[in-house]
Amino acid sequence: MIHAIRIYVVFGLVLCMGIACNTTLYTPDNLPERQLHFGSGGGFAGTSTEYLLLDNGQLFRNEGKGYTSLESARPGAARRVFKAFYKMNLDTLDYNQPGNLYYFIKMQDRGTTYEITWGGFQDAPSKALEVYYQSLNQIVNP
């Protein structure tokens, strides 16, 4: 009898810890304040592909028909990308030079939006931005 009680207590503790450790899952209709959008568009057809990364690792794609959920990134990798945005001072970069083909990064954080757009015959405003953009695409296509 005491053995059975111990099993129930241990099971209850494990269940509570599992519930407490769960990460909040968001939907496109219910997103947190902190979001990182990135993607590309333009060309002959004028289409665009936008990815939305949340700092918990959730990932969504929008190709003009609304957001669809993708396989999540590792939360640690997502948090590093969010931190790198500020560490690389991308929040201070004021660059809006889209071309026929363009690339973009948009950070939304606590009511502030930072946008960077480049493309066409214009290179990215810095090599660091190119590397950052490539790291974002590696999250989408590991």
Contacts in CASP RR format, 6 or more apart in sequence:
PFRMAT RR
TARGET T0000
AUTHOR 0000-0000-0000
METHOD contacts of the structure
MODEL  1
MIHAIRIYVVFGLVLCMGIACNTTLYTPDNLPERQLHFGSGGGFAGTSTE
YLLLDNGQLFRNEGKGYTSLESARPGAARRVFKAFYKMNLDTLDYNQPGN
LYYFIKMQDRGTTYEITWGGFQDAPSKALEVYYQSLNQIVNP
23 56 0 8 1.000
23 75 0 8 1.000
24 32 0 8 1.000
24 56 0 8 1.000
25 56 0 8 1.000
25 58 0 8 1.000
26 32 0 8 1.000
26 54 0 8 1.000
26 56 0 8 1.000
26 58 0 8 1.000
28 52 0 8 1.000
28 60 0 8 1.000
28 66 0 8 1.000
28 67 0 8 1.000
31 52 0 8 1.000
31 54 0 8 1.000
32 54 0 8 1.000
32 55 0 8 1.000
33 108 0 8 1.000
33 109 0 8 1.000
33 110 0 8 1.000
33 111 0 8 1.000
34 54 0 8 1.000
34 55 0 8 1.000
34 82 0 8 1.000
34 108 0 8 1.000
34 109 0 8 1.000
34 110 0 8 1.000
35 52 0 8 1.000
35 53 0 8 1.000
35 54 0 8 1.000
35 107 0 8 1.000
35 108 0 8 1.000
35 109 0 8 1.000
36 52 0 8 1.000
36 53 0 8 1.000
36 54 0 8 1.000
36 55 0 8 1.000
36 81 0 8 1.000
36 82 0 8 1.000
36 85 0 8 1.000
36 105 0 8 1.000
36 106 0 8 1.000
36 107 0 8 1.000
36 108 0 8 1.000
36 136 0 8 1.000
37 50 0 8 1.000
37 51 0 8 1.000
37 52 0 8 1.000
37 53 0 8 1.000
37 104 0 8 1.000
37 105 0 8 1.000
37 106 0 8 1.000
37 107 0 8 1.000
37 108 0 8 1.000
38 50 0 8 1.000
38 51 0 8 1.000
38 53 0 8 1.000
38 103 0 8 1.000
38 104 0 8 1.000
38 105 0 8 1.000
38 106 0 8 1.000
38 133 0 8 1.000
38 136 0 8 1.000
39 48 0 8 1.000
39 49 0 8 1.000
39 50 0 8 1.000
39 51 0 8 1.000
39 103 0 8 1.000
39 104 0 8 1.000
39 105 0 8 1.000
39 136 0 8 1.000
40 48 0 8 1.000
40 49 0 8 1.000
40 101 0 8 1.000
40 102 0 8 1.000
40 103 0 8 1.000
40 104 0 8 1.000
41 47 0 8 1.000
41 48 0 8 1.000
41 49 0 8 1.000
41 101 0 8 1.000
41 102 0 8 1.000
41 103 0 8 1.000
42 48 0 8 1.000
42 99 0 8 1.000
42 100 0 8 1.000
42 101 0 8 1.000
42 102 0 8 1.000
43 100 0 8 1.000
43 101 0 8 1.000
47 63 0 8 1.000
47 64 0 8 1.000
48 63 0 8 1.000
48 64 0 8 1.000
49 61 0 8 1.000
49 62 0 8 1.000
49 63 0 8 1.000
50 61 0 8 1.000
50 62 0 8 1.000
50 63 0 8 1.000
50 64 0 8 1.000
51 59 0 8 1.000
51 60 0 8 1.000
51 61 0 8 1.000
51 62 0 8 1.000
51 70 0 8 1.000
51 136 0 8 1.000
51 140 0 8 1.000
52 59 0 8 1.000
52 60 0 8 1.000
52 61 0 8 1.000
52 62 0 8 1.000
52 67 0 8 1.000
53 59 0 8 1.000
53 73 0 8 1.000
53 78 0 8 1.000
53 81 0 8 1.000
53 136 0 8 1.000
53 139 0 8 1.000
54 78 0 8 1.000
55 75 0 8 1.000
55 78 0 8 1.000
55 79 0 8 1.000
55 82 0 8 1.000
56 72 0 8 1.000
56 75 0 8 1.000
56 78 0 8 1.000
57 72 0 8 1.000
57 73 0 8 1.000
57 74 0 8 1.000
57 75 0 8 1.000
57 76 0 8 1.000
57 77 0 8 1.000
57 78 0 8 1.000
58 69 0 8 1.000
58 72 0 8 1.000
59 69 0 8 1.000
59 70 0 8 1.000
59 71 0 8 1.000
59 72 0 8 1.000
59 73 0 8 1.000
59 139 0 8 1.000
59 140 0 8 1.000
60 67 0 8 1.000
60 68 0 8 1.000
60 69 0 8 1.000
60 70 0 8 1.000
61 67 0 8 1.000
61 68 0 8 1.000
61 70 0 8 1.000
61 140 0 8 1.000
62 68 0 8 1.000
70 140 0 8 1.000
73 139 0 8 1.000
77 139 0 8 1.000
78 139 0 8 1.000
81 135 0 8 1.000
81 136 0 8 1.000
81 139 0 8 1.000
82 107 0 8 1.000
84 132 0 8 1.000
84 135 0 8 1.000
85 91 0 8 1.000
85 105 0 8 1.000
85 107 0 8 1.000
85 114 0 8 1.000
85 132 0 8 1.000
88 128 0 8 1.000
88 129 0 8 1.000
88 132 0 8 1.000
90 105 0 8 1.000
90 107 0 8 1.000
90 114 0 8 1.000
90 116 0 8 1.000
90 129 0 8 1.000
90 132 0 8 1.000
91 107 0 8 1.000
91 114 0 8 1.000
93 114 0 8 1.000
93 116 0 8 1.000
93 125 0 8 1.000
93 126 0 8 1.000
93 129 0 8 1.000
95 116 0 8 1.000
95 117 0 8 1.000
95 118 0 8 1.000
95 125 0 8 1.000
96 115 0 8 1.000
96 116 0 8 1.000
96 117 0 8 1.000
97 117 0 8 1.000
97 118 0 8 1.000
97 119 0 8 1.000
97 122 0 8 1.000
97 125 0 8 1.000
98 104 0 8 1.000
98 117 0 8 1.000
98 118 0 8 1.000
98 119 0 8 1.000
98 120 0 8 1.000
99 119 0 8 1.000
99 120 0 8 1.000
99 121 0 8 1.000
99 122 0 8 1.000
100 119 0 8 1.000
100 120 0 8 1.000
101 119 0 8 1.000
101 120 0 8 1.000
102 117 0 8 1.000
102 118 0 8 1.000
102 119 0 8 1.000
102 120 0 8 1.000
103 117 0 8 1.000
103 118 0 8 1.000
103 119 0 8 1.000
103 124 0 8 1.000
103 133 0 8 1.000
104 115 0 8 1.000
104 116 0 8 1.000
104 117 0 8 1.000
104 118 0 8 1.000
105 115 0 8 1.000
105 116 0 8 1.000
105 129 0 8 1.000
105 132 0 8 1.000
105 133 0 8 1.000
105 136 0 8 1.000
106 113 0 8 1.000
106 114 0 8 1.000
106 115 0 8 1.000
106 116 0 8 1.000
107 113 0 8 1.000
107 114 0 8 1.000
116 125 0 8 1.000
116 129 0 8 1.000
118 124 0 8 1.000
118 125 0 8 1.000
118 129 0 8 1.000
123 130 0 8 1.000
124 130 0 8 1.000
124 133 0 8 1.000
END
